Amino acid sequence: MSYIGSTPTTQSFIAGTDYFNGNGSTTAFTLSRPVVSVNDIQAVVNNVVQVPNDAYNVSGNTITFTSAPSSGTGNVYVRYLSTTTQSITPSQNTVSYATWDNDLRSETFAFKNRLINGDMNIDQRNNGAAVNLITAGGVGYCVDRWFAENTTSGTATIQRLADAPTGFSNSIRWTVTGTASTLASSDSAFFQQQIEGFNSADLSFGTANAQTVSVSFWVKSSVTGTFGGALANNAYNRAYSFSYTINSANTWEYKTITIPGDTTGTWVGATNGIGLRLSFAMAAGSARGSTAGSWGAFVGIGVSGQTNLMATNAATWQVTGVQLEKGTTATNFDVLPYGTELALCQRYFQYSRYYFEYAMGAVGNLSGPVVTFSQVMRASPTFTVLSSVGANNTVNGPTTISESGTGAYAYLIGYASSSTGYGYRNISYSLSAEL
């Protein structure tokens, strides 16, 4: 029997029959299970069906006949009719998220993952093309919401691939193209997502009520050994290093990490700033990580003594299905509809195209119409023109329209007309409001 909360002590009746031997003097017989009503059973003596309440009554697991059945072997029998089902009410406070099983939790609550695009499906900038991470300072967004940085003397590429474990379509792969066998203390090479404060404030980091979080992911590498990562604050002065082991080369492995909430330090609350940073390190110098398993005041990228992927030419590391959620137990990956995931990404980055034409009687400045963004953006975005074709005008640049507390939602592009009469402009552009 299925139930929610604590295990019930009684359940529905199951059909069956009890047999008794009459002796001419015994009127009470013990049933094999308790019953609620005389209507739950049928009593038969010497093949004659007895009338409930007149010929017998029941109380719990005892049936009592008005007259003692005559002597015989198995001449008294009681059939269970399964006519009554008892209802069970779980005890107060026994039904909670923690008492639900893993499958129920994973299918009930959407948006439990504080990371966006953890399955690496959205790649607006590159559409699967590789991003080069040059020596000492190479930075690039490989897929939406995830960026990579390399400050070592080596080089690498990072790229979305259609290679993933069962249940996923894509992953991100880091490939070493130039080695860095020796690391300075501040060197690092890592893959990171920054979580907006609005999406992490309820974790209450920096307070006595800080919540435990669980990180889970699928990982594959051509190099085995101990790898690391870290959870850190906006200022990079509070961090928790964690480690995990690649056991078999070129094999997808599922990993989970449980991280207690930090009760000290300064953490961004419900604002549009950086609330949390989750990093996976390919290389981490001695000043870019600490011993796994505790919070401390350090720059958290990786873990002390971890494998240096950048030391091996052509080495690869891949990840997908990354989830960070509240609670002590990692649950199934939170799969969102593609359109929903894309909209979440577009709060931070989006592409658009705009066409405008006009007729005016004099040379001078003019404004195009107000055009809304596809999604409200985290902050006033950086406007980058990708292509611009037109006649008799130049672009003055956009003015962002925002509302306090909600983010930027529209823009107004200005033009300088260089001729009277007709003019037009066809422009494509990107808008970035990354953390």
Wavefront OBJ file of the C-alpha trace (Angstrom):
o trace
v 0.000 0.000 0.000
v 1.322 3.423 -0.944
v 1.396 6.136 1.678
v 2.864 9.556 2.469
v 4.595 10.156 5.778
v 5.098 7.568 8.519
v 4.266 3.901 7.865
v 0.568 3.178 8.643
v -0.196 0.475 11.226
v -3.295 -0.845 9.422
v -4.011 -1.356 5.754
v -6.810 -2.454 3.412
v -8.367 -5.916 3.945
v -7.236 -8.833 1.825
v -9.708 -11.589 0.897
v -9.294 -14.985 2.610
v -10.951 -17.625 4.805
v -10.474 -18.795 8.413
v -11.578 -22.341 9.431
v -12.581 -23.471 12.954
v -13.720 -26.689 14.620
v -17.017 -26.431 16.513
v -17.386 -28.372 19.798
v -20.941 -27.568 20.855
v -19.877 -25.244 23.712
v -17.477 -22.605 22.338
v -19.115 -19.433 21.027
v -16.064 -17.124 20.559
v -13.370 -17.733 17.946
v -10.217 -15.727 17.177
v -9.932 -14.388 13.617
v -6.600 -14.124 11.802
v -7.048 -10.364 11.376
v -9.145 -7.610 12.949
v -12.305 -6.401 11.232
v -14.334 -3.235 11.598
v -17.851 -4.461 10.860
v -19.901 -7.681 10.593
v -20.347 -6.671 6.938
v -16.638 -7.288 6.353
v -17.073 -11.050 6.771
v -19.434 -13.904 6.025
v -19.820 -16.607 8.696
v -20.883 -20.172 7.707
v -21.775 -23.032 10.125
v -22.425 -26.542 8.762
v -22.695 -25.015 5.258
v -25.417 -22.594 6.377
v -24.706 -18.851 5.978
v -25.324 -17.099 9.279
v -27.217 -13.806 9.601
v -24.987 -10.945 10.812
v -25.933 -9.379 14.155
v -28.577 -12.086 14.760
v -26.342 -15.170 14.644
v -23.003 -13.506 15.372
v -21.151 -10.264 16.128
v -17.524 -9.184 15.757
v -15.175 -7.079 17.865
v -11.657 -6.563 16.587
v -10.340 -10.044 15.748
v -13.007 -11.973 17.730
v -16.227 -13.412 16.295
v -18.889 -14.422 18.848
v -21.856 -16.628 17.899
v -25.216 -16.355 19.628
v -25.336 -20.172 19.911
v -22.315 -22.431 20.057
v -21.706 -24.225 16.730
v -22.081 -28.006 16.867
v -19.100 -30.319 16.911
v -17.290 -30.875 13.652
v -14.005 -30.545 11.804
v -13.768 -27.316 9.875
v -17.522 -26.936 10.077
v -17.192 -23.242 10.979
v -15.561 -20.904 8.523
v -15.345 -17.165 8.031
v -14.788 -15.471 4.655
v -13.236 -11.960 4.455
v -15.229 -9.920 1.973
v -12.905 -6.886 1.514
v -15.889 -4.559 1.694
v -14.333 -1.921 3.956
v -11.130 0.007 3.427
v -9.692 1.927 6.328
v -8.370 5.433 5.666
v -4.969 6.412 7.034
v -4.099 9.937 8.125
v -0.338 10.514 8.484
v 0.792 11.990 11.764
v 1.273 15.739 11.987
v 4.591 16.980 10.494
v 5.469 13.571 9.004
v 4.893 14.697 5.386
v 7.713 16.870 4.075
v 10.093 17.240 1.143
v 12.641 15.145 3.029
v 10.225 12.186 3.417
v 9.497 12.003 -0.324
v 11.590 9.654 -2.400
v 14.151 10.859 -4.943
v 11.925 10.355 -8.000
v 8.995 12.234 -6.475
v 11.194 15.159 -5.466
v 12.816 15.352 -8.888
v 9.488 15.395 -10.746
v 7.581 17.716 -8.406
v 9.671 20.855 -8.107
v 10.872 22.698 -11.198
v 13.601 25.340 -10.953
v 15.315 23.575 -8.059
v 18.620 23.940 -9.947
v 20.264 27.273 -9.122
v 22.437 26.905 -12.225
v 21.158 27.886 -15.662
v 21.937 25.753 -18.728
v 23.474 22.968 -16.655
v 22.881 20.547 -19.542
v 24.910 22.770 -21.912
v 22.168 22.938 -24.559
v 22.047 26.716 -25.085
v 24.988 28.146 -27.039
v 23.851 31.473 -28.500
v 27.331 32.899 -29.080
v 29.131 29.988 -30.729
v 26.556 27.407 -31.822
v 29.046 24.637 -31.156
v 32.159 26.397 -32.479
v 35.337 26.176 -30.388
v 36.526 29.052 -28.193
v 40.286 29.554 -27.882
v 41.716 30.203 -24.423
v 45.072 31.863 -24.971
v 48.025 31.996 -22.608
v 47.750 34.060 -19.425
v 44.332 35.605 -19.429
v 42.254 33.845 -22.058
v 38.562 34.190 -21.154
v 35.556 33.073 -23.131
v 31.895 32.133 -22.823
v 31.673 28.640 -24.252
v 27.942 28.036 -23.748
v 25.417 30.372 -22.192
v 26.012 31.249 -18.529
v 29.280 29.270 -18.419
v 32.646 30.916 -18.982
v 36.179 29.561 -19.022
v 39.387 31.277 -17.981
v 43.039 30.339 -18.371
v 45.864 32.215 -16.622
v 48.488 29.474 -17.037
v 51.291 29.460 -19.627
v 49.411 26.833 -21.613
v 46.588 27.128 -24.119
v 43.267 25.351 -24.577
v 39.995 25.287 -26.447
v 36.552 24.773 -25.016
v 33.600 23.659 -27.083
v 30.078 22.246 -26.916
v 29.825 18.708 -28.280
v 26.987 16.252 -28.953
v 28.635 13.761 -26.607
v 26.865 13.090 -23.340
v 25.681 10.343 -20.971
v 22.215 8.823 -21.306
v 19.517 11.433 -20.723
v 21.559 14.358 -22.032
v 22.356 15.662 -25.517
v 25.375 17.928 -25.074
v 28.446 18.514 -22.960
v 31.303 20.992 -22.769
v 34.799 19.753 -23.557
v 38.061 21.401 -22.478
v 41.002 20.392 -24.679
v 44.620 21.253 -23.874
v 46.400 22.635 -26.975
v 49.568 23.885 -25.272
v 50.919 22.543 -21.989
v 51.714 24.248 -18.681
v 53.553 21.658 -16.625
v 54.613 24.202 -13.982
v 52.097 26.428 -12.229
v 52.695 29.685 -10.427
v 50.834 30.033 -7.135
v 48.184 32.259 -8.706
v 47.781 30.273 -11.937
v 44.468 28.650 -12.735
v 42.433 27.223 -15.569
v 38.752 26.731 -14.848
v 35.145 26.534 -15.957
v 32.651 28.605 -13.924
v 29.080 29.811 -13.567
v 28.198 32.873 -11.505
v 24.778 32.656 -9.858
v 22.777 35.858 -9.497
v 22.013 36.964 -5.945
v 18.269 36.853 -6.551
v 18.637 33.111 -7.220
v 20.767 32.278 -4.181
v 19.595 34.657 -1.423
v 17.298 32.064 0.190
v 20.351 29.884 0.931
v 21.172 32.450 3.659
v 24.945 32.115 3.363
v 26.767 34.306 5.857
v 24.120 33.724 8.555
v 23.408 31.150 11.244
v 20.641 29.819 8.984
v 22.939 28.973 6.058
v 21.533 26.062 4.051
v 23.383 22.949 2.916
v 23.597 22.550 -0.866
v 24.295 19.559 -3.091
v 26.245 19.711 -6.349
v 25.903 16.899 -8.888
v 27.332 16.436 -12.373
v 28.476 14.004 -15.064
v 32.173 14.181 -15.943
v 34.559 12.470 -18.369
v 38.301 12.965 -18.827
v 41.162 11.411 -20.727
v 43.256 11.816 -17.564
v 42.441 9.952 -14.336
v 43.121 11.172 -10.821
v 41.857 13.685 -8.279
v 40.243 16.808 -9.695
v 38.704 19.737 -7.858
v 36.472 22.740 -7.817
v 35.117 25.308 -5.413
v 32.074 27.264 -4.303
v 32.953 30.890 -3.598
v 31.445 34.291 -2.864
v 31.422 37.405 -5.023
v 34.603 38.889 -3.509
v 36.593 35.642 -3.753
v 37.437 35.830 -0.037
v 35.236 32.965 1.183
v 35.357 29.567 -0.482
v 34.848 25.838 -0.072
v 37.125 23.532 -2.082
v 35.857 20.089 -3.078
v 37.468 17.116 -4.796
v 36.264 14.226 -6.924
v 38.037 11.312 -8.589
v 38.118 10.357 -12.263
v 38.385 6.584 -11.957
v 38.390 5.493 -15.608
v 39.692 7.403 -18.614
v 37.195 8.523 -21.266
v 34.206 7.212 -19.308
v 31.196 9.188 -18.123
v 31.009 9.142 -14.301
v 28.372 10.649 -12.014
v 29.621 12.694 -9.040
v 27.870 14.334 -6.072
v 29.235 16.823 -3.546
v 27.484 17.979 -0.345
v 28.514 21.425 0.878
v 27.362 22.872 4.230
v 26.285 26.499 4.055
v 28.840 29.111 5.123
v 27.720 30.815 8.349
v 30.314 33.607 8.127
v 31.739 35.912 5.494
v 30.058 38.472 3.260
v 27.585 37.162 0.711
v 25.457 39.056 -1.776
v 21.757 38.800 -0.942
v 18.675 39.382 -3.083
v 20.280 41.683 -5.658
v 21.400 41.352 -9.263
v 25.049 40.932 -8.235
v 27.059 37.716 -7.966
v 25.583 35.524 -5.240
v 27.682 32.380 -5.729
v 30.492 31.154 -7.999
v 30.740 27.455 -8.859
v 34.066 26.495 -10.458
v 35.591 23.343 -11.924
v 39.375 23.573 -12.145
v 41.618 22.091 -14.828
v 44.625 23.552 -13.017
v 44.976 25.396 -9.711
v 48.109 26.968 -8.245
v 48.736 26.807 -4.515
v 46.962 30.145 -3.945
v 43.865 29.129 -5.898
v 42.484 26.433 -3.632
v 42.672 24.768 -0.253
v 42.135 21.400 1.398
v 38.785 19.890 0.467
v 35.904 19.904 2.905
v 35.866 23.199 4.805
v 35.120 26.873 4.385
v 37.960 29.356 4.532
v 39.195 32.800 3.551
v 40.900 32.083 0.232
v 40.457 32.459 -3.521
v 38.505 29.328 -4.370
v 38.986 27.840 -7.833
v 40.161 24.263 -7.232
v 41.529 22.019 -4.501
v 45.038 21.570 -3.118
v 47.132 18.952 -4.887
v 44.674 18.306 -7.675
v 45.543 16.887 -11.086
v 46.937 19.454 -13.521
v 45.120 18.746 -16.791
v 47.115 21.524 -18.460
v 50.312 19.468 -18.082
v 49.169 16.907 -20.672
v 48.993 17.863 -24.314
v 45.653 17.018 -25.987
v 44.141 16.055 -22.623
v 40.365 16.487 -22.453
v 37.796 17.066 -19.720
v 34.028 17.144 -20.261
v 31.027 17.937 -18.089
v 27.236 18.089 -18.320
v 24.148 17.718 -16.129
v 25.515 20.138 -13.558
v 23.082 20.931 -10.747
v 23.331 22.946 -7.528
v 20.305 22.580 -5.269
v 19.269 23.151 -1.679
v 19.444 20.078 0.533
v 21.728 17.304 1.680
v 20.806 14.894 -1.117
v 21.450 15.331 -4.834
v 18.328 14.558 -6.877
v 17.688 13.890 -10.560
v 18.642 16.670 -12.972
v 16.004 19.380 -13.350
v 15.117 19.226 -17.063
v 13.394 22.387 -18.301
v 11.727 23.011 -21.676
v 14.208 24.396 -24.215
v 12.288 27.670 -24.564
v 12.278 28.187 -20.802
v 16.035 27.565 -20.532
v 16.689 29.934 -23.450
v 14.613 32.674 -21.810
v 16.602 32.287 -18.568
v 19.840 32.644 -20.547
v 18.565 35.737 -22.352
v 18.382 37.657 -19.083
v 22.185 37.773 -19.412
v 22.834 37.609 -23.163
v 20.760 37.846 -26.323
v 20.986 38.534 -30.043
v 18.598 40.689 -32.007
v 18.067 42.380 -35.375
v 16.384 45.682 -36.096
v 15.226 47.378 -39.312
v 14.279 51.044 -39.479
v 13.430 53.389 -42.355
v 12.250 56.964 -42.471
v 11.723 60.099 -44.512
v 12.647 63.525 -43.162
v 12.959 66.985 -44.513
v 16.251 68.037 -42.952
v 19.635 66.778 -41.888
v 19.871 66.064 -38.160
v 19.458 63.602 -35.332
v 16.489 61.333 -35.023
v 15.383 58.501 -32.803
v 14.081 55.125 -33.792
v 11.134 53.519 -32.036
v 11.448 51.894 -28.634
v 12.114 48.186 -29.049
v 11.724 45.781 -26.128
v 14.270 43.088 -25.342
v 13.240 39.470 -25.823
v 13.667 39.119 -22.026
v 14.115 41.629 -19.216
v 17.882 41.801 -18.711
v 19.758 41.670 -15.422
v 21.188 45.191 -15.889
v 21.760 47.772 -18.600
v 23.467 45.659 -21.279
v 26.551 46.236 -23.377
v 25.369 46.887 -26.949
v 27.659 45.422 -29.640
v 26.921 45.988 -33.319
v 27.556 42.833 -35.358
v 26.473 44.133 -38.740
v 25.027 47.415 -39.900
v 23.825 48.305 -43.390
v 22.019 51.520 -44.248
v 21.868 54.730 -46.224
v 22.023 58.437 -45.348
v 22.584 57.951 -41.598
v 24.934 56.728 -38.899
v 24.134 55.012 -35.586
v 24.547 57.210 -32.504
v 24.134 54.333 -30.089
v 21.270 53.035 -27.984
v 19.712 54.358 -24.822
v 18.620 51.623 -22.438
v 15.247 51.911 -20.734
v 15.009 50.299 -17.285
v 12.759 50.100 -14.276
v 14.203 50.073 -10.784
v 14.314 46.593 -9.319
v 13.325 44.723 -12.481
v 16.254 45.238 -14.845
v 16.579 46.609 -18.363
v 13.720 45.867 -20.707
v 13.974 48.097 -23.805
v 16.242 50.379 -25.821
v 16.041 53.435 -28.050
v 18.553 53.645 -30.914
v 19.503 57.104 -32.149
v 20.605 58.013 -35.673
v 22.266 60.994 -37.299
v 20.755 61.630 -40.714
v 23.256 62.879 -43.287
v 20.743 63.730 -45.981
v 17.221 64.967 -46.406
v 14.645 62.558 -47.677
v 14.728 58.781 -47.355
v 17.014 56.754 -45.084
v 17.148 53.239 -43.639
v 19.231 51.095 -41.313
v 19.366 47.284 -40.969
v 21.361 46.361 -37.882
v 22.092 43.156 -35.977
v 23.619 43.275 -32.524
v 24.229 41.456 -29.263
v 23.281 42.559 -25.761
v 25.294 41.354 -22.771
v 24.417 41.826 -19.108
v 26.583 39.006 -17.746
v 27.608 39.062 -14.099
l 1 2 3 4 5 6 7 8 9 10 11 12 13 14 15 16 17 18 19 20 21 22 23 24 25 26 27 28 29 30 31 32 33 34 35 36 37 38 39 40 41 42 43 44 45 46 47 48 49 50 51 52 53 54 55 56 57 58 59 60 61 62 63 64 65 66 67 68 69 70 71 72 73 74 75 76 77 78 79 80 81 82 83 84 85 86 87 88 89 90 91 92 93 94 95 96 97 98 99 100 101 102 103 104 105 106 107 108 109 110 111 112 113 114 115 116 117 118 119 120 121 122 123 124 125 126 127 128 129 130 131 132 133 134 135 136 137 138 139 140 141 142 143 144 145 146 147 148 149 150 151 152 153 154 155 156 157 158 159 160 161 162 163 164 165 166 167 168 169 170 171 172 173 174 175 176 177 178 179 180 181 182 183 184 185 186 187 188 189 190 191 192 193 194 195 196 197 198 199 200 201 202 203 204 205 206 207 208 209 210 211 212 213 214 215 216 217 218 219 220 221 222 223 224 225 226 227 228 229 230 231 232 233 234 235 236 237 238 239 240 241 242 243 244 245 246 247 248 249 250 251 252 253 254 255 256 257 258 259 260 261 262 263 264 265 266 267 268 269 270 271 272 273 274 275 276 277 278 279 280 281 282 283 284 285 286 287 288 289 290 291 292 293 294 295 296 297 298 299 300 301 302 303 304 305 306 307 308 309 310 311 312 313 314 315 316 317 318 319 320 321 322 323 324 325 326 327 328 329 330 331 332 333 334 335 336 337 338 339 340 341 342 343 344 345 346 347 348 349 350 351 352 353 354 355 356 357 358 359 360 361 362 363 364 365 366 367 368 369 370 371 372 373 374 375 376 377 378 379 380 381 382 383 384 385 386 387 388 389 390 391 392 393 394 395 396 397 398 399 400 401 402 403 404 405 406 407 408 409 410 411 412 413 414 415 416 417 418 419 420 421 422 423 424 425 426 427 428 429 430 431 432 433 434 435
